[in-house]
Amino acid sequence: MGKVFSELNPPRRVLMGPGPSNVHPRVLKAMATPLVGHLDPEFLTIMNETQDLQRQVFRTKNRFTIPVSGTGSSGMETCLTNLVEEGDEVVVCVNGVFGMRMADIVGRNRGVLIKVEGEWGRAIAPEAVEKALKGRKAKLVAIVHAETSTGVRQPMEEISRITHDNGALLLADTVTSLGGCAVEVDGWEIDACYSGTQKCLSVPPGLSPISFSSRAMKKLDKRKSKVPSWYLDMTMVRNYWGKERTYHHTAPISMIYALREGLRIIVEEGLEARFARHDLNHRALAAGLAAMGMELLPPEGERLPMLNAVKIPEGVDDAAVRAQLLSEFSMEIGGGLGEFKGKVWRVGLMGESSTRTNVVLFLSALEQILAARGVSVKRGAAVEAASAAYGG
Ligand SMILES: *Cc1c(COP(=O)(O)O)cnc(C)c1O
C-alpha cells in the first residue's frame, strides 16, 4: 500500500505579504457547505447574487460582471485575449512586474505592443500616455491601478480622459486595489478590469472578478477572428452567466460560495469604512517604520494603503529576517521583485489582514529581530509612533 500521510494540519499564519491575505471564518464556512450542481436553480440564484455584489464592489452597472475561473492572472489574460486582435495597437504602461506581464500577454495575442515605461516605484505620468497615443490608432490602453511589486497607486482619471479622447478603451488591473481603496469602474470609465480574490477581498485564490463596459462588449462582438483561448473565450462564457445558462465549463462551486460570502462581508462593512480602515492601518505602519528609521519606496501621495514596499536597511539580510518572522512569529511578509529583489520588503495590509493588531505585532517583531541583529533601533519607538497615529 502507498503512503497515506497525516491529516492536513497547516500552521496558522499572519498573512502580511502581497497575498494571499487572511480569510474570514465565514468565508471558510461557506466553502464547507454542501455542493449543488452548477446548473441547479439554487446555484443560478447564487450566481446572480454574486454578480450583484461584485457590481457593488466594482461600483459599476456593467451587465457583464462575472468571476473568471482562475487566479488574478486569468483575469488579466481574459481581458487582453478577448479585447486584443492581431495587429491591434495596444499601449501598455510598465512600471513594475504586473505591467510587464500584461506586455507579454499582448505579444502572445499578436497585438502591436507600444510600451510606456515608467520608473519602478513611481506612478506613470499621464503625459507619457498621451505621447504614446499621439498619431496612432491604438485600440487599448492597459495600466495597473495598484502595482503590487512596488506599492505604487496609479491615479486613473486623467489617463482615462486621455485614453477616451484618443478613441481607445481603458483596461485596468485592480487585483490588489479592489476592496482596499477606491476603484470606480463607472466613475473612471474603465472599459475592462480584473481583480483577484486573495488580496483585499480576503477570499482564497482561485477566482478573478472581471467587468466589461458596453464599449468593451462591442469590441468583443466585432472581432474578426475567434478568441484564441477556448477556456477564456468570453463570447461563450457569457452565455453561462447570462440568460441561456449554456454549459461551458463546470463552475468552481465552492469558490463562488466563498466569493459571495467575502463580498457580503465587504458590503456589510461598507466600502468607505473599509477604505478608511486600510488607510489608517497604512499610516500607522508608515509612522512606526519611520520611527525605526525606515522608509517606504514610493513618495508620499503615490503609496498604496494595502501594500507597503519598505526599503531594507543597509546590511540587513532580507531572506534571514523574513525566515525569522515566519519561524518565530508565524508571520509572512513578501520580498522584493525584479530590480528590488533583496532591496525591499513588501508588507501587505490587505482585507482581513489590515488590523491594528497586525500592525503592532509586525512592528514589535521587526524591532526585536533588527535589534538582535545589531541594527540600532530605539526600543518601543515604533509601536509608540503607530499608537499615536491611531490617536493614542
Ligand atoms: C497578484 C497580482 C496579479 C496576479 O494574480 P494571481 O492571482 O497571482 O494570478 C496580477 N496583478 C497584480 C497587480 C497583482 O497584485
The ligand as an ORCA input file, in Angstrom:
! r2SCAN-3c Opt
* xyz 0 1
  C      -1.354     39.269     -7.599
  C      -1.459     40.123     -8.807
  C      -1.722     39.602    -10.079
  C      -1.769     38.134    -10.369
  O      -2.691     37.453     -9.644
  P      -2.527     35.881     -9.366
  O      -3.716     35.627     -8.502
  O      -1.226     35.684     -8.695
  O      -2.622     35.188    -10.675
  C      -1.880     40.490    -11.127
  N      -1.762     41.815    -10.939
  C      -1.483     42.345     -9.739
  C      -1.353     43.816     -9.599
  C      -1.317     41.517     -8.639
  O      -1.032     42.044     -7.446
*
